[in-house]
Amino acid sequence: MKILLHIGCGIKDKTQTTLAFHNEEWDEIRYDIDPDVAPDIVGNMTDLITLAPASVDAIYASNCLETLYPHEVPQALAEFRRVLTEDGFVVINSPDLQAVCTLVAKGKVLDPAFVSPENGLVTPFDLLFGHRPSLAEGNMFMAHRCGFTSQMLSGALQAAGFSMVASMVRPKHYDLWTVASKSQRTEPEMRALASE
């Protein structure tokens, strides 16, 4: 079995990540700062002290890295790298500041950007600062304290020591997806990993 560390899982499990993790090959550890979502481990992603070095094969972190302060991002990425096996990799999904700011520049900051199945109406303001209805319900863990463009996130991962980084932006979805490998891979290997 390969180990998937699902950081910032909320109420979700591996079946709500990507198809690559949605099978019997992967055993999941659900990790979240919020004890109310009943994760396997409660903790902050800047200090994965409960996990041994090189103990997980992959990390999935969706819409959570932007909840950190900018100075905490390198700490979190260093922890991601520390707990990954030598051939391990991380998958990060985050709002794309560049795409979101195109709406802001057009004066559409409070207009609907899209409708989320879980959260309903989402505006550029929500993508920049955190989903307002969730914050109003007291879920302050969802407040955004920083943000990323593809170039910023790729640069942060490279600075943290990841050998290979592949990134894809989805302007119509106002998000970006980044895959980073701890070890060196060939370009075809990295493309295959990213396509999964």
N, CA and C of each residue as an Amber inpcrd file, in Angstrom:
protein
   588
   0.8390000  -1.2070000   0.0000000   0.0000000   0.0000000   0.0000000
   0.8680000   1.2490000   0.0000000   0.4570000   2.2280000  -0.7860000
   1.1050000   3.5280000  -0.7550000   0.3050000   4.4290000   0.1790000
   1.0040000   5.3720000   0.8030000   0.3780000   6.2570000   1.7910000
   0.1530000   7.6320000   1.1870000  -1.1040000   8.0830000   1.2510000
  -1.4870000   9.4350000   0.8370000  -1.7620000  10.2540000   2.0910000
  -1.0750000  11.3640000   2.2280000  -1.3560000  12.3190000   3.3030000
  -2.2670000  13.3950000   2.7190000  -3.4990000  13.4200000   3.1970000
  -4.5110000  14.3530000   2.6920000  -4.5880000  15.5340000   3.6540000
  -3.8620000  16.5970000   3.3220000  -3.7490000  17.7660000   4.2030000
  -4.8870000  18.7390000   3.9330000  -5.4650000  19.2520000   5.0230000
  -6.6000000  20.1630000   4.8890000  -7.8090000  19.4370000   4.3310000
  -8.0140000  18.2180000   4.8050000  -9.0470000  17.3450000   4.2370000
 -10.4600000  17.8530000   4.4550000 -10.6910000  18.6040000   5.5580000
 -12.0640000  18.9690000   5.8790000 -12.8810000  17.7020000   6.0720000
 -14.0710000  17.6870000   5.5120000 -14.9200000  16.4930000   5.6550000
 -14.6720000  15.4770000   4.5460000 -13.7850000  15.7790000   3.6050000
 -13.5600000  14.9260000   2.4370000 -12.5930000  13.7800000   2.7360000
 -12.6330000  12.7790000   1.8390000 -11.6530000  11.7060000   1.8830000
 -11.0440000  11.5620000   0.4880000 -10.2280000  10.5220000   0.2890000
  -9.4780000  10.3920000  -0.9660000 -10.3720000  10.2610000  -2.1940000
 -11.6240000   9.8240000  -2.0110000 -12.5240000   9.7010000  -3.1540000
 -12.9170000  11.0600000  -3.7210000 -12.6230000  12.1180000  -2.9780000
 -12.9530000  13.4690000  -3.4390000 -11.6860000  14.2790000  -3.7320000
 -10.5990000  13.5550000  -4.0340000  -9.3560000  14.2310000  -4.4170000
  -9.2090000  14.1390000  -5.9340000  -8.2900000  13.3080000  -6.4150000
  -8.1450000  13.0800000  -7.8540000  -8.3360000  11.6010000  -8.1260000
  -8.6010000  11.2590000  -9.3690000  -8.8120000   9.8510000  -9.7320000
  -7.5860000   8.9980000  -9.4240000  -6.4010000   9.5870000  -9.4760000
  -5.1770000   8.8250000  -9.2090000  -5.1590000   8.2320000  -7.8000000
  -5.7770000   8.9100000  -6.8400000  -5.7830000   8.4320000  -5.4490000
  -7.0540000   7.6520000  -5.1040000  -8.0000000   7.6280000  -6.0080000
  -9.3130000   7.0390000  -5.7430000  -9.3040000   5.5490000  -6.0990000
  -8.4310000   4.7910000  -5.4250000  -8.3610000   3.3490000  -5.6640000
  -7.7440000   2.6610000  -4.4530000  -7.6590000   1.3480000  -4.5270000
  -7.1940000   0.5450000  -3.3870000  -5.6810000   0.5940000  -3.1800000
  -4.9360000   1.1400000  -4.1360000  -3.4790000   1.2400000  -3.9890000
  -3.0730000   2.1910000  -2.8710000  -3.9650000   3.1510000  -2.5660000
  -3.6190000   4.2280000  -1.6560000  -4.3440000   4.0870000  -0.3220000
  -3.5690000   4.1050000   0.7490000  -4.1080000   4.1820000   2.1010000
  -4.0020000   5.6520000   2.5190000  -5.0730000   6.2060000   3.0370000
  -5.1500000   7.6450000   3.2910000  -4.9910000   7.9810000   4.7670000
  -4.2160000   9.0320000   5.0300000  -4.1670000   9.6590000   6.3490000
  -4.7920000  11.0370000   6.1830000  -5.9220000  11.2510000   6.8390000
  -6.6120000  12.5450000   6.7650000  -6.0350000  13.4590000   7.8490000
  -5.5960000  14.6660000   7.4380000  -4.8840000  15.5830000   8.3300000
  -5.5400000  16.9560000   8.2340000  -5.9440000  17.5130000   9.3710000
  -6.5970000  18.8220000   9.3490000  -6.3750000  19.5300000  10.6830000
  -6.4240000  20.8470000  10.6400000  -6.2690000  21.6500000  11.8510000
  -7.5600000  21.6920000  12.6720000  -8.6830000  21.3670000  12.0250000
 -10.0010000  21.4540000  12.6560000 -10.4240000  20.0970000  13.2210000
 -10.4740000  19.9440000  14.5430000 -10.8670000  18.6530000  15.1200000
 -12.3100000  18.2750000  14.8110000 -13.1550000  19.2550000  14.4850000
 -14.5680000  18.9770000  14.2170000 -14.8060000  18.1530000  12.9550000
 -13.8150000  18.0810000  12.0500000 -13.9890000  17.2920000  10.8300000
 -13.4820000  15.8630000  10.9980000 -13.0920000  15.5100000  12.2210000
 -12.6680000  14.1490000  12.5860000 -11.5540000  13.5970000  11.6960000
 -10.4420000  14.3450000  11.5750000  -9.3260000  13.8060000  10.7870000
  -8.6060000  12.7010000  11.5730000  -7.7640000  11.9450000  10.8830000
  -6.9390000  10.9440000  11.5740000  -5.9210000  11.6330000  12.4820000
  -5.4080000  12.7770000  12.0060000  -4.4380000  13.5620000  12.7810000
  -4.8850000  15.0110000  12.7720000  -4.9320000  15.6220000  13.9610000
  -5.2170000  17.0500000  14.0830000  -3.8780000  17.7640000  14.2060000
  -3.6500000  18.7390000  13.3470000  -2.3880000  19.4630000  13.4320000
  -2.2990000  20.5560000  12.3870000  -1.2370000  21.3460000  12.5040000
  -0.9540000  22.4370000  11.5940000   0.0130000  21.9370000  10.5280000
  -0.2200000  22.2920000   9.2780000   0.6380000  21.7930000   8.1910000
   2.0470000  22.3700000   8.2250000   2.2960000  23.3760000   9.0650000
   3.6540000  23.9130000   9.1850000   4.5260000  23.0630000  10.1090000
   3.9190000  22.0930000  10.7950000   4.6720000  21.2390000  11.7190000
   4.0370000  19.8520000  11.7400000   4.5190000  18.9810000  10.8750000
   3.9730000  17.6250000  10.7500000   4.7170000  16.6630000  11.6780000
   4.9190000  17.1070000  12.9130000   5.7760000  16.3880000  13.8640000
   5.3110000  14.9600000  14.1320000   4.0200000  14.6950000  13.9830000
   3.5100000  13.3450000  14.2580000   3.8710000  12.3540000  13.1520000
   4.4140000  12.8510000  12.0510000   4.7850000  11.9820000  10.9310000
   6.3060000  11.8730000  10.8140000   6.7660000  10.6620000  10.6340000
   8.2050000  10.4080000  10.5140000   8.7200000  10.8820000   9.1590000
  10.0220000  11.1770000   9.0810000  10.5980000  11.5200000   7.7730000
  10.3920000  10.3710000   6.7810000  10.1710000  10.7310000   5.5210000
  10.0340000   9.7600000   4.4290000   8.9790000   8.6990000   4.7200000
   7.8450000   9.1150000   5.2740000   6.8190000   8.1480000   5.6800000
   5.5720000   8.1430000   4.8000000   5.4520000   9.0900000   3.8570000
   4.2900000   9.1130000   2.9690000   4.7540000   9.1920000   1.5180000
   3.9570000   8.5850000   0.6370000   4.3200000   8.5340000  -0.7810000
   3.8000000   9.7280000  -1.5730000   2.7150000  10.3140000  -1.0900000
   2.1390000  11.4710000  -1.7790000   1.3960000  12.3410000  -0.7790000
   1.3050000  13.6150000  -1.1230000   0.5370000  14.5810000  -0.3320000
  -0.4490000  15.2600000  -1.2720000  -1.6800000  15.3610000  -0.8110000
  -2.7020000  16.1060000  -1.5430000  -3.1370000  17.2590000  -0.6420000
  -2.9740000  18.4890000  -1.1220000  -3.3290000  19.6800000  -0.3390000
  -4.1460000  20.6080000  -1.2250000  -5.4530000  20.5840000  -1.0390000
  -6.3420000  21.3850000  -1.8700000  -6.9350000  22.5360000  -1.0730000
  -6.7590000  23.7370000  -1.6090000  -7.3500000  24.9380000  -1.0170000
  -7.0270000  25.0850000   0.4650000  -5.7710000  24.8560000   0.8020000
  -5.3880000  25.0470000   2.2110000  -4.0830000  25.8360000   2.3630000
  -3.1870000  25.7750000   1.3880000  -1.9070000  26.4760000   1.5370000
  -2.1160000  27.9830000   1.6580000  -3.1710000  28.5030000   1.0250000
  -3.4440000  29.9490000   1.0840000  -3.9920000  30.3890000   2.4400000
  -4.2890000  29.4470000   3.3340000  -4.7370000  29.8260000   4.6760000
  -3.5550000  30.1700000   5.5850000  -2.3420000  29.9400000   5.1060000
  -1.1400000  30.2640000   5.8860000  -0.7390000  31.7140000   5.6580000
   0.0060000  32.2680000   6.6220000   0.6590000  33.5560000   6.3900000
   1.8290000  33.3200000   5.4470000   2.2220000  34.3260000   4.6610000
   3.2940000  34.1200000   3.6820000   4.5770000  33.5260000   4.2760000
   4.9540000  33.9710000   5.4830000   6.1970000  33.4380000   6.0670000
   6.0720000  31.9860000   6.5110000   4.8390000  31.4580000   6.5920000
   4.6330000  30.0660000   6.9850000   4.6920000  29.1020000   5.7990000
   4.5230000  29.6130000   4.5850000   4.5060000  28.7480000   3.4080000
   5.8090000  27.9660000   3.2660000   6.9980000  28.5870000   3.3610000
   8.2250000  27.7940000   3.2680000   8.3280000  26.7210000   4.3600000
   7.8180000  27.0180000   5.5600000   7.8310000  26.0130000   6.6350000
   6.9750000  24.8160000   6.2570000   5.7810000  25.0730000   5.7430000
   4.8850000  23.9870000   5.3510000   5.4880000  23.1580000   4.2210000
   6.0360000  23.8190000   3.2150000   6.6100000  23.0870000   2.0850000
   7.8250000  22.2730000   2.5080000   8.6120000  22.7920000   3.4420000
   9.7460000  22.0290000   3.9780000   9.2520000  20.7890000   4.7160000
   8.1620000  20.9260000   5.4440000   7.5750000  19.7780000   6.1400000
   7.0130000  18.7690000   5.1300000   6.3810000  19.2530000   4.0800000
   5.8890000  18.3480000   3.0350000   7.0530000  17.5150000   2.4990000
   8.1420000  18.1920000   2.1670000   9.3000000  17.5090000   1.5880000
   9.8990000  16.5190000   2.5920000   9.9480000  16.8980000   3.8580000
  10.5450000  16.0410000   4.8910000   9.8030000  14.7210000   5.0310000
   8.4710000  14.7500000   4.9950000   7.7060000  13.5220000   5.2470000
   7.5200000  12.6650000   3.9970000   7.8590000  13.1980000   2.8150000
   7.7310000  12.4180000   1.5860000   8.8750000  11.4220000   1.4280000
   8.5610000  10.2550000   0.8720000   9.6020000   9.3070000   0.4960000
  10.4450000   9.9230000  -0.6190000  11.5590000   9.3010000  -0.9380000
  12.4540000   9.8630000  -1.9500000  11.7660000  10.0170000  -3.3040000
  10.8740000   9.0960000  -3.6420000  10.1400000   9.1830000  -4.9030000
   8.7730000   9.8470000  -4.7320000   8.5380000  10.4620000  -3.5820000
   7.2450000  11.0490000  -3.2830000   6.9670000  12.3280000  -4.0510000
   5.6990000  12.7080000  -4.0290000   5.2880000  13.9220000  -4.7310000
   4.1240000  14.5680000  -3.9920000   3.9070000  15.8430000  -4.3090000
   2.8060000  16.6120000  -3.7140000   1.9290000  17.1670000  -4.8240000
   0.6190000  17.1770000  -4.5710000  -0.3550000  17.7840000  -5.4780000
  -1.0210000  18.9220000  -4.7120000  -0.9270000  20.1270000  -5.2550000
  -1.4890000  21.3110000  -4.5930000  -2.4770000  21.9880000  -5.5310000
  -3.6400000  22.2940000  -4.9920000  -4.6700000  23.0490000  -5.7130000
  -4.9180000  24.3350000  -4.9360000  -5.0020000  25.4520000  -5.6490000
  -5.1620000  26.7480000  -4.9840000  -5.8500000  27.7210000  -5.9280000
  -6.5490000  28.7320000  -5.3800000  -7.0390000  29.7940000  -6.2630000
  -5.8670000  30.4420000  -7.0010000  -6.0910000  30.8270000  -8.2350000
  -5.0740000  31.4800000  -9.0550000  -5.2680000  32.9940000  -8.9640000
  -4.3850000  33.6550000  -8.2560000  -4.5140000  35.1040000  -8.0750000
  -4.6030000  35.8580000  -9.3960000  -3.8460000  35.4040000 -10.3740000
  -3.8350000  36.1050000 -11.6550000  -5.2200000  36.0700000 -12.3080000
  -5.8490000  34.8960000 -12.3250000  -7.1780000  34.7840000 -12.9220000
  -8.2230000  35.5320000 -12.0990000  -8.1440000  35.4090000 -10.7710000
  -9.1040000  36.0850000  -9.9000000  -8.9930000  37.6020000 -10.0610000
  -7.7730000  38.0880000 -10.1490000  -7.5750000  39.5400000 -10.2370000
  -8.0350000  40.1230000 -11.5660000  -8.1850000  39.2850000 -12.6050000
  -8.7680000  39.8090000 -13.8430000 -10.2180000  40.2090000 -13.6070000
 -10.9280000  39.4420000 -12.7720000 -12.3070000  39.8080000 -12.4290000
 -12.3430000  41.0540000 -11.5390000 -11.4250000  41.1200000 -10.5960000
 -11.3530000  42.2780000  -9.7060000 -11.0890000  43.5400000 -10.5390000
 -10.1710000  43.4490000 -11.5000000  -9.8270000  44.5970000 -12.3420000
 -11.0170000  45.0560000 -13.1870000 -11.9520000  44.1370000 -13.4490000
 -13.1540000  44.4840000 -14.2200000 -14.2860000  44.9700000 -13.3170000
 -13.9970000  45.1270000 -12.0240000 -15.0160000  45.6020000 -11.0950000
 -16.0310000  44.5420000 -10.6950000 -15.6570000  43.2580000 -10.8390000
 -16.5820000  42.1580000 -10.5620000 -16.2460000  41.4270000  -9.2650000
 -15.7130000  42.1430000  -8.2990000 -15.2140000  41.5130000  -7.0810000
 -16.2910000  40.7690000  -6.2930000 -17.5450000  41.2400000  -6.3740000
 -18.6280000  40.5780000  -5.6420000 -19.6060000  39.8480000  -6.5670000
 -19.2760000  39.7920000  -7.8490000 -20.1040000  39.0420000  -8.7910000
 -19.7980000  37.5450000  -8.6620000 -20.7360000  36.6760000  -9.0310000
 -20.4640000  35.2350000  -8.9740000 -19.3170000  34.8600000  -9.9160000
 -18.3510000  34.1100000  -9.3980000 -17.2980000  33.5410000 -10.2380000
 -17.7420000  32.1500000 -10.6960000 -18.3200000  31.3910000  -9.7800000
 -18.8700000  30.0730000 -10.0830000 -19.7110000  29.6200000  -8.8970000
 -20.3960000  28.4990000  -9.0830000 -21.1810000  27.8900000  -8.0100000
 -20.5050000  26.5800000  -7.6340000 -20.1270000  26.4600000  -6.3710000
 -19.4770000  25.2490000  -5.8550000 -20.5360000  24.2780000  -5.3480000
 -20.3860000  22.9700000  -5.6470000 -21.3450000  21.9920000  -5.1250000
 -21.4100000  21.9870000  -3.5900000 -20.2620000  22.2630000  -2.9330000
 -20.2190000  22.2400000  -1.4680000 -20.5650000  23.5850000  -0.8400000
 -20.0870000  24.6800000  -1.4640000 -20.1790000  25.9970000  -0.8250000
 -21.1530000  26.9590000  -1.4870000 -21.7630000  26.5640000  -2.5810000
 -22.6850000  27.4600000  -3.2640000 -21.9590000  28.5390000  -4.0450000
 -22.5390000  29.7270000  -4.0600000 -22.0020000  30.8540000  -4.8150000
 -20.6370000  31.2790000  -4.2820000 -19.6680000  31.4130000  -5.1910000
 -18.3140000  31.8440000  -4.8310000 -17.9640000  33.0670000  -5.6770000
 -17.5030000  34.1200000  -5.0150000 -17.1320000  35.3620000  -5.6940000
 -15.6160000  35.5240000  -5.7070000 -15.0830000  36.4370000  -6.5250000
 -13.6560000  36.7300000  -6.4570000 -13.2130000  37.1330000  -5.0430000
 -14.0610000  37.8640000  -4.3240000 -13.7320000  38.2550000  -2.9460000
 -13.5010000  37.0090000  -2.0860000 -14.3610000  35.9940000  -2.2480000
 -14.2100000  34.7460000  -1.4890000 -12.9130000  34.0330000  -1.8510000
 -12.5600000  34.0510000  -3.1400000 -11.3350000  33.3880000  -3.5750000
 -10.0920000  34.0870000  -3.0330000 -10.1950000  35.3920000  -2.8610000
  -9.0530000  36.1480000  -2.3310000  -8.9170000  36.0260000  -0.8220000
 -10.0290000  36.0730000  -0.0990000  -9.9530000  36.2030000   1.3600000
 -10.5610000  35.0490000   2.1540000 -11.2350000  34.1310000   1.4780000
 -11.8920000  33.0220000   2.1580000 -13.3930000  33.1050000   1.9540000
 -14.0200000  31.9580000   1.9250000 -15.4570000  31.8700000   1.6550000
 -16.2330000  32.5240000   2.7950000 -16.8800000  33.6460000   2.5000000
 -17.5400000  34.4440000   3.5350000 -18.6070000  33.6910000   4.3310000
 -19.5060000  32.9220000   3.6940000 -20.4860000  32.1880000   4.5020000
 -19.8470000  31.1990000   5.4720000 -18.7770000  30.5380000   5.0480000
 -18.0820000  29.6030000   5.9480000 -17.4240000  30.3460000   7.1050000
 -16.8330000  31.4830000   6.8150000 -16.2130000  32.2910000   7.8660000
 -17.2740000  32.8120000   8.8320000 -18.4260000  33.2200000   8.2970000
 -19.5160000  33.7340000   9.1380000 -20.0650000  32.6600000  10.0770000
 -19.9420000  31.3940000   9.6580000 -20.3740000  30.2760000  10.5100000
 -19.3360000  29.9360000  11.5700000 -18.2320000  30.6770000  11.5920000
 -17.2060000  30.4740000  12.6070000 -16.0280000  29.6290000  12.1740000
 -15.9980000  29.2150000  10.9020000 -14.8840000  28.3950000  10.4320000
 -13.7310000  29.2980000   9.9890000 -13.0500000  29.8670000  10.9710000
 -11.9760000  30.8160000  10.6800000 -10.7330000  30.1370000  10.1010000
 -10.7070000  28.7910000  10.1420000  -9.6040000  28.0580000   9.5130000
  -9.5810000  28.3080000   8.0070000 -10.7020000  28.7540000   7.4510000
 -10.7990000  28.9340000   6.0070000 -10.4250000  30.3420000   5.5360000
 -10.0200000  31.2020000   6.4400000  -9.5950000  32.5490000   6.0380000
  -8.2920000  32.4640000   5.2410000  -8.2140000  33.2150000   4.1670000
  -7.0070000  33.2210000   3.3300000  -6.0750000  34.3400000   3.8010000
  -4.8160000  33.9880000   3.9930000  -3.8140000  34.9480000   4.4650000
  -2.7320000  35.2230000   3.4240000  -2.7640000  34.4530000   2.3440000
  -1.8270000  34.6780000   1.2390000  -2.4590000  34.1020000  -0.0210000
  -1.7310000  34.1100000  -1.1040000  -2.2420000  33.5690000  -2.3470000
  -1.1140000  33.3320000  -3.3250000  -1.4590000  32.7110000  -4.4590000
  -0.4240000  32.2760000  -5.4010000  -0.8410000  32.4840000  -6.8420000
   0.1550000  32.7720000  -7.6650000   0.0640000  32.5770000  -9.0980000
   0.8400000  31.2910000  -9.3660000   0.7400000  30.7840000 -10.5700000
   1.4790000  29.5720000 -10.9290000   2.9780000  29.7690000 -10.7180000
   3.4850000  30.9230000 -11.1390000   4.9130000  31.2100000 -11.0160000
   5.3380000  31.2920000  -9.5480000   4.5100000  31.9150000  -8.7160000
   4.8430000  32.0410000  -7.2900000   4.9040000  30.6830000  -6.6000000
   3.8950000  29.8390000  -6.8550000   3.8510000  28.5400000  -6.1900000
   4.9680000  27.6320000  -6.6850000   5.2210000  27.6430000  -7.9860000
   6.3230000  26.8390000  -8.5310000   7.6560000  27.2800000  -7.9310000
   7.8490000  28.5870000  -7.8220000   9.0860000  29.1130000  -7.2350000
   9.2370000  28.7260000  -5.7780000   8.1380000  28.7550000  -5.0260000
   8.1860000  28.3760000  -3.6100000   8.5310000  26.9020000  -3.4520000
   7.9960000  26.0540000  -4.3130000   8.2960000  24.6190000  -4.2490000
   9.7530000  24.3510000  -4.6170000  10.2590000  25.0390000  -5.6280000
  11.6640000  24.8830000  -6.0000000  12.5740000  25.3660000  -4.8780000
  12.2220000  26.4860000  -4.2480000  13.0170000  27.0070000  -3.1310000
  13.0100000  26.0470000  -1.9420000  11.9290000  25.2600000  -1.8110000
  11.8270000  24.2870000  -0.7180000  12.5940000  23.0050000  -1.0250000
  13.1610000  22.8930000  -2.2230000  13.9980000  21.7380000  -2.5410000
  13.3450000  20.6710000  -3.3900000  12.1460000  20.9410000  -3.9270000
  11.5290000  19.9680000  -4.8260000  12.2600000  20.0060000  -6.1640000
  12.5720000  18.8310000  -6.6950000  13.4070000  18.7410000  -7.9010000
  12.6810000  19.0930000  -9.1830000  11.4200000  18.6840000  -9.2640000
  10.6480000  18.8960000 -10.4900000   9.2870000  19.4730000 -10.1210000
   8.8330000  20.4510000 -10.8940000   7.5330000  21.0770000 -10.6460000
   6.7990000  21.2290000 -11.9780000   5.5460000  20.8170000 -11.9940000
   4.6820000  21.0240000 -13.1680000   3.4160000  21.7140000 -12.6980000
   2.9860000  22.7260000 -13.4470000   1.8310000  23.5140000 -13.0170000
   0.8700000  23.7270000 -14.1730000  -0.4060000  23.7760000 -13.8430000
  -1.4410000  24.0260000 -14.8410000  -2.4350000  25.0270000 -14.2680000
  -2.7510000  26.0540000 -15.0440000  -3.7670000  27.0190000 -14.6140000
  -5.0630000  26.7270000 -15.3620000  -6.1700000  26.9690000 -14.6790000
  -7.4890000  26.8000000 -15.2950000  -8.2310000  28.1270000 -15.1250000
  -8.0140000  29.0650000 -16.0740000  -8.5780000  30.4090000 -15.9300000
 -10.0890000  30.4310000 -15.7390000 -10.8160000  29.5260000 -16.3910000
 -12.2750000  29.5190000 -16.2600000 -12.7210000  29.0280000 -14.8850000
 -11.8250000  28.3240000 -14.1870000 -12.1260000  27.8320000 -12.8400000
 -11.4290000  28.6700000 -11.7620000 -10.5960000  29.6240000 -12.2080000
  -9.8830000  30.5370000 -11.3050000  -8.9960000  29.7810000 -10.3160000
  -8.4120000  28.6670000 -10.7750000  -7.5350000  27.9120000  -9.8870000
  -6.2990000  27.4440000 -10.6310000  -5.3700000  26.9180000  -9.8640000
  -4.1660000  26.3370000 -10.4300000  -3.8970000  25.0130000  -9.7320000
  -3.2910000  24.1040000 -10.4830000  -2.9100000  22.7850000  -9.9830000
  -1.4120000  22.6250000 -10.1810000  -0.7290000  22.1890000  -9.1450000
   0.7170000  22.0300000  -9.2100000   1.0990000  20.6660000  -8.6560000
   1.9830000  19.9810000  -9.3740000   2.5440000  18.7110000  -8.9320000
   4.0410000  18.9220000  -8.7880000   4.5840000  18.5260000  -7.6380000
   6.0290000  18.6770000  -7.4000000   6.5920000  17.3520000  -6.9200000
   7.7010000  16.9590000  -7.5080000   8.3620000  15.7030000  -7.1720000
   9.5920000  15.9700000  -6.3080000   9.7480000  15.1640000  -5.2820000
  10.9140000  15.3140000  -4.4130000  12.1970000  14.9280000  -5.1610000
  12.1210000  13.8680000  -5.9620000  13.3040000  13.3990000  -6.6960000
  13.2580000  13.8580000  -8.1470000  14.4050000  13.7640000  -8.7920000
  14.5030000  14.1130000 -10.2050000  13.7630000  13.0610000 -11.0260000
  12.9910000  13.4950000 -12.0040000  12.2920000  12.6040000 -12.9300000
  12.5580000  13.0880000 -14.3480000  12.4010000  12.2080000 -15.3020000
  12.5160000  12.6440000 -16.6910000  11.2830000  13.4790000 -17.0280000
  11.3780000  14.2470000 -18.0950000  10.2280000  15.0660000 -18.4980000
   9.0030000  14.2040000 -18.8230000   9.1620000  13.0740000 -19.5520000
   7.9960000  12.2150000 -19.7830000   7.4070000  11.6450000 -18.4900000
   8.2600000  11.2890000 -17.5240000   7.7750000  10.7930000 -16.2360000
   6.9720000  11.8600000 -15.5060000   7.4590000  13.0940000 -15.5550000
   6.7710000  14.1870000 -14.8860000   5.4450000  14.5040000 -15.5690000
   5.4320000  14.4470000 -16.8780000   4.1860000  14.6760000 -17.6260000
   3.1460000  13.5950000 -17.2720000   3.6240000  12.3410000 -17.1860000
   2.7270000  11.2320000 -16.8630000   2.1660000  11.4060000 -15.4520000
   3.0270000  11.8050000 -14.5190000   2.5890000  12.0170000 -13.1360000
   1.5600000  13.1510000 -13.0810000   1.8440000  14.2460000 -13.7580000
   0.9290000  15.3910000 -13.7580000  -0.4070000  15.0380000 -14.4030000
  -0.3730000  14.2360000 -15.4560000  -1.6100000  13.8900000 -16.1550000
  -2.5210000  13.0230000 -15.2950000  -1.9310000  12.2760000 -14.3570000
  -2.7420000  11.4730000 -13.4310000  -3.5510000  12.3600000 -12.5130000
